[in-house]
């Protein structure tokens, strides 16, 4: 999967980085490399399913729903 990210230099140093297509997926780092590593981790966590994403129907089948 390829996602576009935006890197912005922070006034106090380092970088703020976010993913426009994933609202709220934002991170930062003291260096460019650290910022990129941190946003990769943030993306992984953002896209990781959680138990609340699944609903068990009357037949006991797990279904994924989007709200």
N, C-alpha and C positions, 0 to 999 in steps of 0.2 A: 504494500500500500504506500502510495506517495501522498504526502500532505505538504501544503505550502505553509511555511512558518515566517514570522516577522521578527527580526532582531532589531532592537532599539538600544542604542547606548544609554546607560543610566547616568544622570547628572552626578551622582556620587561615585561613579565608576562601575565597571562591569556592564552586563547586558540584561535587558528584560526581553523575553521571547514569548510569543503566543502563537496559537493556531487559529486563524480566522474561521475555519470551518468547524471548529470544536469550541463552542462558547464556554468561556470560563477556564479553558485549558491554557494556563500561563505559568511561567517559571522564570528563573533568573540564574545568573552565574557571574562569578568574578572575572572569568575569561570567556572568550568565544567558545572554546572547547567545553568548558564546564556548563555553559548555558545550553549548548547543543545536547550534551549528555543528560542534563536535567529535563529538558523538554521531551526527549525520547522516553524517559521514565514517566513523565506526566501523561504523555499520550498513551502509553501502555496501561496506566492506571485508569485513565479516562475511558478507554475502550473495553476494559475488563468487565465482564458481566458480574452482577451481584445477585444474590438470592432474590431480591425484590423484583428483578427483571423477569422472573419465571412464575407462572401460575399453574397450579395443578388443577386440571378440569375434573369433571365427575367420573371419568373413566380412569383417573390416575395418570393421565398423560401430561407431561410437562410441555407447556407451550410458552414461547417467547412472545411478549406483547410490547408494543411501543405506545407510550402515552405522551 
